[in-house]
């Protein structure tokens, strides 16, 4: 019995493991005196044996029984039928994706002595209706092949795919029942008609998440230690990476800036929903918070909320600014960024770490202060709101004397140079505001922007970082809480 294994690595880095099954149909023809077709050679494994092939990649393939063997005695020209069932088991310890193949060495069953051929079935057929002097295969995942299964020609070489799956997986365990059938007429001489069947598995290496300057994969893994230990490992002059927010799968650029703190250098683009609470497991909240309003997609008289206790938010389209350092306002009374295509171009927040620096300039969403603070701002008149819509491990920056925004402005030497704030490594976006009245609505996109802080200074206002035109940078600007403005987060 021929049995064996082969493991190799091809040029694409995929590992391949295969196992060979020697398939034999022993035919006794009563018209002849040859009986040696029934003799079992030393090479034929006992039907109770099980053999397996183990690949270095952690792939194990086994057949039970180790060989497929059946006998038949045709008495008429219409012939007799025989069927062989073999269980094939594939185990993969870990993989980035796999495909399981089944193929034949030859198209026909060939007699060992007579060299007569039993060709493959030309059309799919059931076992009961198989044509004389043909053979075929059927398979099913699991422990049996149904009686209604159809048998077809098994392609040569790598053959057909029994199953495949992409993406990282561990402890894969697949079992297939392979069924081989033939019908042979008494015009064929007594012989051992055989073929070699190959079951093979190709696997890709597990995809390892990119680990770079920060050594983490998502926003929620940020800690003070991670930020402190971050280094420019690739020598590009920035301590930066893209991290996934596990709440919606969107990726954000983050940078460790000259103040020694880790900042989002991309605007938050999280949609809120009245049917989905933010929790302490993924968000900057001490207890679950459900927004009072779901995010809306236009700024109109029906979606604004002229209420300083409001919790509204807006997603005005997937756009990024075209010329970040140049002040070019879109005007007043706009409904969305689609009305500002001379300043903005279509660009969605990435769902992969695509390395595109244009993502820094996405406008993102707009939030009222009590939405940005996840309801913790309330009516406080001083101090800091206790929570935010930022991811867990992040918070809103502070504003005012000796605050996050003031320190960043000092070390960045912003002065009154707005263009400096919009360029690397800060990337602030002139995203405009939602002013909450019918004479303004969404306005000033392309010219100015505000970024909420956690700092309150009045029952109706809070402090924000503000840029406008070419020469106005205010690290602490008082604006009404009802305005819809942008959010950036800083690591805790």
C-alpha positions in Angstrom: 0.0 0.0 0.0 1.4 3.4 -1.0 1.0 5.9 1.7 3.1 8.9 2.6 3.3 12.6 3.4 4.8 15.7 2.0 5.3 19.1 3.5 6.6 22.1 1.7 6.6 25.9 1.7 5.8 27.6 -1.6 6.9 31.0 -2.9 3.9 32.8 -1.4 4.8 31.6 2.1 1.9 29.1 2.3 2.6 25.7 3.9 1.4 22.6 2.1 0.7 19.2 3.6 -0.6 16.2 1.8 -1.4 12.5 2.4 -1.8 9.8 -0.2 -4.6 7.2 -0.2 -4.1 4.1 -2.4 -7.5 3.2 -3.8 -8.0 -0.4 -5.0 -11.0 -2.3 -6.5 -10.3 -6.0 -6.6 -12.2 -7.7 -9.5 -12.8 -11.4 -9.7 -14.1 -12.6 -13.1 -15.5 -16.1 -12.9 -14.7 -16.6 -16.6 -11.0 -16.7 -15.8 -8.8 -18.8 -13.6 -6.7 -15.8 -12.4 -7.2 -15.4 -8.7 -4.1 -13.4 -7.8 -6.2 -10.2 -7.8 -7.4 -11.3 -4.4 -4.0 -11.7 -3.0 -3.0 -9.1 -0.5 0.5 -7.9 -0.8 2.8 -6.8 2.0 2.3 -3.2 0.9 -1.4 -3.2 1.6 -2.3 -1.9 5.0 -4.8 -3.6 7.2 -8.3 -1.9 6.9 -8.2 -1.1 10.6 -5.0 0.9 10.3 -5.0 4.7 10.5 -2.1 6.7 9.2 -1.4 10.4 9.4 0.8 13.1 7.9 2.1 15.8 10.2 3.2 19.1 8.7 5.7 21.4 10.3 3.0 24.1 10.1 0.8 22.3 12.6 -1.4 20.5 10.0 -2.3 16.9 10.6 -4.1 14.8 8.0 -5.4 11.2 8.6 -7.4 8.6 6.8 -9.5 5.9 8.4 -9.0 3.2 7.2 -5.6 4.0 5.8 -6.4 2.4 2.5 -9.5 2.0 0.4 -10.2 -1.5 -0.8 -13.3 -3.3 -2.2 -13.9 -6.5 -4.3 -16.6 -7.2 -6.9 -17.6 -10.1 -9.1 -19.4 -9.1 -12.3 -21.4 -11.9 -13.9 -23.0 -10.0 -16.8 -22.0 -7.3 -19.3 -23.9 -4.8 -17.2 -21.4 -5.5 -14.4 -21.3 -5.2 -10.7 -20.9 -2.1 -8.4 -18.7 -1.5 -5.4 -18.2 1.5 -3.1 -15.4 2.5 -0.8 -15.9 5.0 2.1 -12.9 6.6 3.8 -13.0 9.1 6.7 -10.5 12.0 6.2 -9.6 14.2 9.2 -7.8 17.5 9.0 -6.5 19.3 12.0 -4.7 22.7 11.9 -3.2 24.1 15.0 -3.1 27.7 13.8 -3.5 29.4 10.4 -4.2 32.7 8.7 -6.4 30.9 6.2 -6.6 27.4 4.7 -7.9 25.4 1.7 -8.4 21.6 1.7 -8.0 19.9 -1.7 -8.8 16.4 -3.0 -7.3 15.2 -6.3 -6.4 12.0 -8.2 -3.1 11.0 -9.7 -4.8 9.6 -12.9 -8.1 10.1 -14.5 -8.8 6.4 -14.7 -8.6 3.3 -12.5 -5.8 1.2 -14.0 -5.4 -2.6 -13.8 -2.1 -3.6 -12.2 -1.5 -6.6 -14.6 -3.8 -6.0 -17.6 -3.2 -2.2 -17.7 -6.9 -2.0 -18.7 -8.5 1.3 -17.8 -11.8 2.1 -16.0 -12.4 5.8 -17.1 -14.1 8.4 -14.9 -17.8 9.1 -15.1 -18.5 11.7 -17.8 -21.6 13.1 -16.0 -22.6 13.1 -12.4 -24.7 10.1 -11.4 -25.9 8.3 -8.3 -24.3 5.1 -7.2 -27.4 3.1 -8.4 -27.3 4.6 -11.9 -23.6 4.5 -12.5 -22.7 3.5 -16.1 -20.8 0.3 -16.6 -16.9 0.6 -16.7 -16.8 4.0 -15.0 -15.8 5.3 -11.6 -16.4 8.5 -9.6 -16.2 10.1 -6.2 -18.5 11.9 -3.8 -17.9 13.6 -0.5 -19.7 15.2 2.5 -18.5 16.9 5.6 -19.2 14.8 8.5 -19.4 11.1 9.1 -21.5 9.9 6.1 -22.3 10.4 2.5 -26.0 10.3 1.8 -27.4 7.6 -0.5 -28.7 10.3 -2.8 -25.1 11.6 -3.4 -23.9 11.9 -7.0 -20.6 10.6 -8.2 -18.4 12.6 -10.6 -14.9 12.5 -12.1 -12.2 13.5 -9.7 -9.9 16.1 -11.2 -6.2 15.3 -11.4 -3.5 17.1 -9.6 -4.5 19.3 -6.7 -8.1 18.6 -7.6 -11.2 20.2 -6.0 -11.6 22.2 -2.9 -13.4 20.4 -0.1 -13.4 23.6 2.0 -11.6 26.8 2.8 -11.7 29.7 5.2 -9.8 32.9 5.4 -8.6 34.9 8.4 -6.8 33.8 11.6 -8.0 30.6 13.2 -6.8 28.1 15.8 -7.6 24.5 16.5 -9.4 23.8 13.2 -10.8 20.3 13.1 -12.6 19.1 9.9 -13.8 15.6 9.1 -15.0 14.5 5.6 -16.3 11.2 4.3 -14.8 10.4 0.9 -16.8 7.9 -1.1 -15.4 6.2 -4.3 -17.6 4.0 -6.5 -17.2 2.0 -9.7 -19.2 -0.3 -11.9 -17.2 -2.9 -13.9 -18.5 -5.3 -16.5 -17.4 -8.9 -17.1 -15.7 -7.8 -20.3 -12.8 -6.5 -18.1 -10.2 -9.1 -16.9 -9.8 -9.9 -13.3 -7.3 -7.5 -11.9 -6.6 -4.9 -9.2 -7.8 -1.6 -10.5 -6.4 1.3 -8.6 -5.7 5.0 -8.4 -3.8 7.3 -6.0 -5.8 9.9 -4.2 -4.2 12.9 -2.6 -5.7 15.0 0.2 -3.7 18.2 0.6 -4.0 21.3 2.8 -2.5 24.7 2.1 -2.3 27.2 4.9 -1.2 30.8 5.2 0.7 32.1 8.2 -1.4 33.7 10.9 -1.6 37.4 10.3 0.2 39.2 13.1 -1.2 42.6 14.0 1.1 45.5 13.3 3.1 46.4 16.4 4.9 49.7 16.0 5.8 52.8 18.1 3.1 52.1 20.7 3.1 48.3 20.8 -0.8 48.1 20.9 -3.5 47.4 18.4 -6.6 49.3 19.5 -7.5 52.6 21.2 -8.8 50.8 24.3 -5.4 49.3 25.1 -3.8 52.7 25.8 -2.4 53.3 29.3 -0.1 55.8 30.9 2.7 53.3 30.7 2.1 52.6 27.0 2.2 56.3 26.3 5.3 56.8 28.4 7.2 53.9 26.7 6.3 54.8 23.1 9.3 55.5 20.9 10.0 56.3 17.3 10.9 52.8 16.3 10.8 53.3 12.6 12.8 56.5 12.6 10.3 58.6 10.6 10.5 61.5 13.0 7.1 61.0 14.6 5.9 58.7 17.4 2.6 57.8 15.6 0.4 54.9 14.6 -3.2 54.1 13.6 -5.3 52.3 16.3 -8.7 50.8 16.1 -11.6 51.9 18.2 -13.3 48.6 19.0 -16.7 50.3 19.4 -17.1 50.7 15.6 -14.0 49.4 14.0 -12.7 52.8 12.8 -9.0 53.6 12.8 -7.5 56.8 14.2 -4.1 58.3 14.0 -2.5 59.0 17.3 0.8 60.8 18.0 3.0 61.3 21.1 3.6 65.1 20.8 6.2 67.4 22.2 4.3 67.8 25.5 5.0 64.1 26.2 1.4 63.2 25.9 -0.4 61.0 23.5 -3.1 62.7 21.4 -5.6 61.7 18.8 -4.4 63.6 15.8 -7.7 62.9 13.9 -11.2 64.0 14.8 -13.5 61.6 16.6 -16.0 60.0 14.2 -18.2 58.0 16.6 -21.9 57.8 15.9 -24.1 57.7 19.0 -27.4 55.8 19.3 -30.2 55.9 21.8 -30.3 52.1 21.5 -26.6 51.5 22.4 -25.1 52.5 25.7 -21.4 53.5 26.1 -19.9 51.3 28.8 -16.8 51.5 31.0 -15.4 48.5 29.1 -14.9 50.5 25.9 -15.6 54.2 26.6 -14.5 56.9 29.0 -17.4 56.6 31.4 -17.6 55.3 34.9 -21.0 53.7 34.4 -23.1 53.0 31.3 -24.4 56.1 29.5 -27.1 56.0 26.8 -27.2 59.1 24.6 -30.4 61.2 24.7 -30.3 61.5 20.9 -28.9 59.4 18.0 -26.4 61.0 15.6 -28.1 62.7 12.7 -26.8 63.3 9.2 -27.9 66.9 8.4 -27.9 70.2 10.2 -31.4 71.6 9.6 -34.1 73.4 11.7 -35.4 70.0 12.7 -32.1 68.5 13.9 -30.6 71.5 15.8 -31.2 71.8 19.5 -30.8 75.3 20.9 -30.4 73.9 24.4 -27.2 74.1 26.4 -28.1 70.9 28.2 -28.5 69.1 24.9 -26.9 65.8 24.0 -27.1 65.9 20.2 -24.5 64.9 17.6 -24.1 65.2 13.9 -22.3 63.2 11.2 -22.3 65.5 8.2 -20.7 63.2 5.8 -17.4 61.3 5.1 -15.1 64.1 4.0 -11.6 65.4 4.6 -10.3 69.0 4.2 -8.4 69.6 0.9 -6.1 72.5 1.9 -5.7 72.2 5.7 -3.4 75.2 6.2 -5.4 77.7 4.1 -8.4 79.5 5.4 -11.2 79.3 2.9 -14.6 79.3 4.5 -17.6 77.4 3.1 -20.1 80.1 4.3 -23.2 79.9 6.4 -26.5 77.9 6.5 -25.1 74.7 5.1 -26.8 71.3 5.8 -23.7 69.1 5.4 -20.2 68.8 4.2 -21.6 67.8 0.8 -22.3 71.5 0.3 -18.6 72.3 0.8 -16.9 70.3 -1.9 -14.6 73.2 -2.8 -13.0 72.9 0.6 -13.6 69.2 1.3 -13.4 65.9 -0.6 -15.0 62.5 0.0 -13.0 60.4 2.4 -14.3 57.9 5.0 -12.6 57.1 8.3 -10.6 54.0 7.6 -11.6 50.5 8.7 -8.0 49.4 8.3 -4.6 50.7 9.3 -4.0 52.0 5.8 -1.1 54.3 6.6 -2.7 57.2 4.7 -1.9 60.5 6.3 -4.9 62.1 4.6 -7.0 60.4 7.4 -5.6 63.1 9.8 -7.8 65.6 8.0 -11.2 63.9 8.3 -13.8 66.3 9.6 -15.4 63.7 11.8 -18.5 64.2 13.9 -19.8 67.2 15.8 -21.0 67.1 19.4 -22.8 69.3 21.9 -20.8 69.6 25.1 -23.2 67.3 27.1 -22.8 64.7 24.4 -19.1 65.1 24.2 -18.9 64.7 28.0 -21.2 61.6 27.9 -23.7 63.5 30.1 -21.3 64.2 32.9 -21.0 67.9 32.2 -24.6 68.5 33.3 -24.9 72.0 34.7 -21.5 72.2 36.4 -20.1 75.8 36.4 -16.5 75.0 37.0 -14.0 72.2 37.1 -13.9 69.1 34.8 -16.6 66.9 33.4 -15.9 63.3 34.6 -16.5 61.3 31.4 -16.6 61.6 27.7 -17.3 59.9 24.4 -13.6 59.1 24.0 -12.5 55.5 24.0 -11.6 53.8 27.3 -8.1 55.0 28.3 -8.7 58.4 26.7 -10.4 61.6 27.9 -11.2 65.1 26.7 -8.3 67.5 27.0 -8.4 70.3 29.6 -8.5 74.0 28.8 -7.4 77.1 30.7 -4.3 78.0 32.6 -1.7 75.2 32.8 -4.1 72.9 30.8 -3.5 70.3 28.1 -4.4 72.7 25.3 -2.3 75.5 26.8 0.8 73.3 27.3 0.4 72.0 23.7 0.2 75.5 22.4 3.3 76.5 24.3 5.5 73.6 23.3 4.2 73.8 19.8 4.9 77.5 19.6 1.5 78.1 18.0 1.3 81.7 18.9 -1.1 83.1 16.4 0.0 80.8 13.5 -3.1 78.8 12.6 -1.3 77.1 9.8 1.1 75.6 12.3 -1.7 73.9 14.1 -3.0 72.3 11.0 0.2 70.7 9.8 2.2 67.7 11.1 2.3 66.6 13.8 -0.9 68.3 15.1 -3.2 68.1 12.2 -6.1 70.2 13.5 -8.9 70.5 11.0 -10.9 73.6 10.1 -14.1 71.6 10.5 -16.5 74.4 11.2 -19.4 74.5 13.7 -23.1 73.8 14.1 -24.4 77.1 15.5 -27.9 76.0 16.4 -29.8 78.8 14.7 -31.5 79.2 11.4 -29.3 82.1 10.2 -26.1 80.0 10.7 -26.7 76.3 11.0 -23.6 74.5 9.9 -21.1 77.2 9.0 -17.4 78.3 8.6 -16.1 74.9 7.5 -12.7 75.4 5.9 -12.0 78.6 7.9 -12.3 77.8 11.7 -12.9 75.1 14.2 -13.4 74.4 17.9 -12.4 71.4 19.9 -14.2 70.6 23.1 -12.3 70.4 26.4 -13.6 68.8 29.7 -13.4 72.3 31.3 -16.6 74.2 32.3 -16.5 77.9 33.0 -20.3 78.7 33.2 -23.6 76.9 33.4 -24.2 77.7 29.7 -20.6 77.6 28.3 -17.5 75.4 28.3 -13.9 76.0 27.1 -12.6 74.8 23.7 -9.5 75.1 21.6 -10.2 77.5 18.8 -8.6 78.3 15.5 -9.8 80.8 12.9 -8.6 82.4 9.7 -4.8 82.7 9.4 -3.9 84.2 12.8 -6.3 83.3 15.6 -5.3 80.5 18.0 -7.1 80.4 21.3 -6.1 77.5 23.6 -9.2 78.4 25.8 -12.2 79.9 24.1 -15.6 80.1 25.8 -18.4 78.8 23.6 -22.0 77.9 24.2 -22.5 74.2 25.1 -25.3 73.9 22.6 -22.9 74.4 19.7 -21.9 71.3 17.8 -18.1 71.1 17.5 -15.3 68.6 17.0 -13.6 66.3 19.5 -10.1 65.2 20.0 -9.0 62.9 22.9 -5.9 62.7 24.9 -4.6 59.5 26.7 -5.3 59.3 30.4 
